[in-house]
Amino acid sequence: MPHPCSPPVPTTGAWAEPDPAVRLARVREWTVLPDHASVNWHEPAAEEPAARLMALGVGAEAGIWSGTDGRRGSPFRRSGRRRWGCSRR
């Protein structure tokens, strides 16, 4: 259970918008940026919103379902950053 004072975390999940192009367009429309947002890594075209979030300085929380391939092409790996911190406390 999140802390009651924690701000809500926006999602880029297919359950909120099934069309990957529309999901990415919605992320591009954000005018108030969160500290981080959830990206369901097992969903098609997850790389685009994750890369967009990182370009904006927004942390991407990777959601990976059990039994799916979380190792596929990653903008985290391509970014050149060697170290990623965990924002969970």
For each residue, the residues with C-beta under 8 A, 3 or more apart:
1:
2: 6
3: 6
4:
5:
6: 2 3
7: 34 35
8:
9: 34 36 37 38 61
10: 30 34 37 38
11: 15 16 37 38 40
12: 16 23 24 26 27 37 38 39 40 46 49 50 53
13: 16 17 23 38 39 40 43 63
14: 17 18 20 23 40 43 44
15: 11
16: 11 12 13 23
17: 13 14 22 23 26
18: 14
19: 22 23
20: 14 23 24 43 44 45 48
21: 24 25 45
22: 17 19 25 26
23: 12 13 14 16 17 19 20 26 27 45 49
24: 12 20 21 27 28 45 48 49 52
25: 21 22 28 29
26: 12 17 22 23 29 30
27: 12 23 24 30 37 49 52 53
28: 24 25 52
29: 25 26
30: 10 26 27 33 34
31:
32:
33: 30 56 57 58
34: 7 9 10 30 37 58
35: 7 58 59 87
36: 9 53 58 59 60 61 87
37: 9 10 11 12 27 34 49 53 58 59 60 61
38: 9 10 11 12 13 60 61 63
39: 12 13 46 49 50 53 60 61 62 63
40: 11 12 13 14 43 46 63 64 65
41: 46 50 62 63 64 68 70 72
42: 46 63 64 65 68 69 70
43: 13 14 20 40 46
44: 14 20
45: 20 21 23 24 48 49
46: 12 39 40 41 42 43 49 50
47: 50 51 73 74 75
48: 20 24 45 51 52
49: 12 23 24 27 37 39 45 46 52 53 60
50: 12 39 41 46 47 53 54 60 62 74 75 76
51: 47 48 54 55 75
52: 24 27 28 48 49 55 56
53: 12 27 36 37 39 49 50 56 58 59 60
54: 50 51 57 58 60 75 76 79
55: 51 52
56: 33 52 53
57: 33 54
58: 33 34 35 36 37 53 54
59: 35 36 37 53 87
60: 36 37 38 39 49 50 53 54 76
61: 9 36 37 38 39
62: 39 41 50 70 76
63: 13 38 39 40 41 42
64: 40 41 42 68 70
65: 40 42 68
66:
67:
68: 41 42 64 65
69: 42 72
70: 41 42 62 64
71: 74
72: 41 69
73: 47 77 78
74: 47 50 71 77 78
75: 47 50 51 54 78 79
76: 50 54 60 62 79 81 84
77: 73 74
78: 73 74 75
79: 54 75 76
80:
81: 76 84
82:
83:
84: 76 81
85:
86:
87: 35 36 59
88:
89:
